[in-house]
Amino acid sequence: PNMIQPKFNHSCCLGYDGHLYAFGGYTSQMIPLTMHKGSTLQIGLGNHEADEAKSTNFATIATPRGIFVIGGHTSKKFLSEVEFYDYEDDRWTEKSSLLQARCYHTAILSKDYQIITVFGGLCDKNVIL
């Protein structure tokens, strides 16, 4: 299914279900792909103009239940939104937002899969976090 918020650039994440997920690329499309040892993958993005509503520079985190897509920015604002894709339900939901909108950040998942720590990046005043 398509993501809630369209994405401008794309990002990839290896899911716990064995698929490589490619997010965005000028659309709200999410593409699940099965990767095999020694295989390669190319994703064509086409020649599209950026849309001000599409976000870019977001972080992705895979969990045993699904994948989180966190933050980013559009041409007009920095984002604090967090979206979650559930493998089993095959759908997207919005989760609690970040305390501070940011982009160019990274995120890590705790060993018990209970805590996602987001750090670094830029905030809406172009301050490095």
Legacy VTK file of the C-alpha trace (Angstrom):
# vtk DataFile Version 3.0
C-alpha trace
ASCII
DATASET POLYDATA
POINTS 129 float
0.000 0.000 0.000
1.033 3.610 -0.460
2.541 5.575 2.415
0.493 8.244 4.199
2.898 11.099 3.335
4.570 11.031 -0.114
8.389 10.962 -0.057
10.732 12.858 -2.398
14.027 10.943 -2.209
14.023 7.258 -1.462
15.413 5.164 1.347
15.808 1.411 1.738
15.444 -0.810 4.767
15.856 -4.571 5.201
12.760 -5.850 7.000
12.721 -8.687 9.511
10.414 -10.511 7.092
13.320 -10.931 4.636
12.221 -8.253 2.155
14.141 -5.153 1.192
11.763 -2.181 1.334
12.307 0.879 -0.852
10.379 3.961 0.264
9.598 7.074 -1.730
11.385 8.162 -4.860
9.048 11.078 -5.706
5.916 9.119 -4.743
4.138 7.647 -1.735
4.903 4.184 -3.082
6.535 1.500 -0.975
8.083 -1.409 -2.888
8.732 -4.711 -1.052
11.434 -6.746 -2.803
12.827 -10.185 -2.062
16.615 -10.151 -2.116
18.771 -13.223 -2.626
22.444 -13.617 -1.808
24.554 -12.147 -4.580
21.634 -10.351 -6.244
21.605 -6.670 -7.143
18.793 -4.156 -7.320
18.233 -1.008 -9.354
15.343 1.353 -8.784
14.525 3.898 -11.469
13.247 7.183 -10.074
12.283 8.761 -13.372
12.634 12.437 -14.200
10.179 14.136 -11.840
10.081 17.525 -10.197
10.013 17.683 -6.414
6.578 18.325 -4.930
6.440 20.646 -1.917
4.232 18.155 -0.044
6.703 15.287 -0.390
9.217 14.729 2.356
12.891 13.856 2.113
15.855 13.070 4.386
13.884 10.850 6.780
15.108 7.875 8.846
13.864 4.265 8.612
13.959 1.562 11.293
12.965 -2.094 10.817
11.373 -4.011 13.708
10.033 -7.579 13.873
6.468 -6.212 13.358
7.123 -3.562 10.726
9.037 -0.467 9.674
9.071 3.075 11.064
9.643 6.085 8.792
10.660 9.038 10.955
10.775 12.811 10.396
12.266 14.491 7.323
11.335 17.751 5.637
9.365 19.199 2.750
10.235 22.314 0.788
8.227 24.301 3.355
8.791 22.681 6.756
10.651 20.193 8.902
8.618 17.160 9.991
8.087 15.441 13.314
5.684 12.793 11.966
6.330 9.087 12.465
4.655 6.506 10.204
4.604 2.732 10.796
4.145 -0.006 8.193
2.789 -3.266 9.672
3.960 -6.345 7.728
1.013 -8.505 8.787
-1.762 -5.932 8.279
-0.095 -4.513 5.134
-1.021 -0.955 6.108
0.399 2.356 7.332
-0.528 4.133 10.571
0.636 7.358 12.166
2.412 7.052 15.522
3.436 9.551 18.182
5.410 12.433 16.721
8.985 13.373 17.526
9.408 16.004 20.243
11.272 18.161 17.718
10.918 18.142 13.951
14.158 17.172 12.199
15.814 15.912 9.032
19.230 14.444 8.110
19.037 12.429 11.343
19.570 8.794 12.222
17.743 6.362 14.474
18.584 3.123 16.284
16.420 0.409 17.822
17.031 -1.084 21.281
17.807 -4.811 21.554
14.373 -5.491 23.081
12.652 -3.591 20.191
10.919 -1.279 22.695
12.800 2.008 22.229
13.784 3.937 19.117
16.410 6.595 19.769
16.552 9.411 17.225
19.546 11.729 17.247
21.430 14.235 15.155
20.186 16.076 12.112
18.892 19.592 11.598
15.888 21.321 13.156
13.663 23.973 11.610
16.062 26.785 12.448
18.869 24.980 10.569
20.510 24.211 13.901
22.553 21.002 14.058
21.116 18.763 16.756
LINES 1 130
129 0 1 2 3 4 5 6 7 8 9 10 11 12 13 14 15 16 17 18 19 20 21 22 23 24 25 26 27 28 29 30 31 32 33 34 35 36 37 38 39 40 41 42 43 44 45 46 47 48 49 50 51 52 53 54 55 56 57 58 59 60 61 62 63 64 65 66 67 68 69 70 71 72 73 74 75 76 77 78 79 80 81 82 83 84 85 86 87 88 89 90 91 92 93 94 95 96 97 98 99 100 101 102 103 104 105 106 107 108 109 110 111 112 113 114 115 116 117 118 119 120 121 122 123 124 125 126 127 128
